[in-house]
Amino acid sequence: MSETDAGHAPTLRTRTRRRVTTAPPPGSDPAPPREPDRHRLDENDERLTAEKPPHY
């Protein structure tokens, strides 16, 4: 006779966290501003097409 047959609800295991959660440092902003763009999307295209491996 199993637990469900006897009218008992099956026990559910709660998932434990695998990583430590810490409090944010004092004075930190929970919604920081967006980081500025550092480069254009096509900035390295010319350089990448010019570089060929030695076996080509």
C-alpha positions as CSV (number, residue, x, y, z in Angstrom):
1,M,0.0,0.0,0.0
2,S,1.5,3.3,-1.0
3,E,1.1,6.8,0.6
4,T,-1.3,7.9,-2.1
5,D,-3.5,4.8,-1.6
6,A,-3.7,5.5,2.1
7,G,-5.1,9.0,1.5
8,H,-1.9,10.8,2.3
9,A,-0.6,13.5,0.0
10,P,2.9,12.9,-1.3
11,T,5.5,15.0,0.3
12,L,7.1,17.7,-2.0
13,R,10.7,18.6,-1.6
14,T,11.6,22.2,-1.9
15,R,14.5,23.1,-4.0
16,T,17.5,24.5,-2.2
17,R,19.6,27.2,-3.7
18,R,23.0,26.2,-5.0
19,R,24.4,29.7,-4.9
20,V,24.8,32.1,-2.0
21,T,22.7,35.2,-2.1
22,T,24.1,38.2,-0.3
23,A,22.7,41.7,0.4
24,P,23.7,44.4,-2.0
25,P,26.4,46.8,-0.8
26,P,25.1,49.9,0.9
27,G,24.5,52.8,-1.6
28,S,24.2,50.6,-4.6
29,D,21.5,51.4,-7.2
30,P,19.0,48.5,-7.9
31,A,18.4,49.9,-11.4
32,P,21.7,51.2,-12.8
33,P,21.8,53.3,-16.0
34,R,22.6,51.6,-19.3
35,E,26.2,51.2,-20.1
36,P,27.3,53.5,-23.1
37,D,28.2,51.9,-26.4
38,R,31.9,51.2,-26.7
39,H,32.3,50.5,-30.4
40,R,30.3,50.3,-33.6
41,L,29.0,46.9,-34.8
42,D,31.1,47.0,-38.0
43,E,34.3,48.3,-36.4
44,N,36.3,45.1,-36.8
45,D,34.9,43.9,-40.1
46,E,37.7,45.1,-42.3
47,R,40.4,43.8,-39.9
48,L,38.7,40.4,-39.6
49,T,38.4,40.0,-43.4
50,A,42.1,41.0,-43.9
51,E,43.4,38.4,-41.4
52,K,43.8,35.0,-43.0
53,P,45.2,31.9,-41.3
54,P,48.6,30.9,-42.8
55,H,47.3,27.7,-44.4
56,Y,44.9,29.6,-46.8
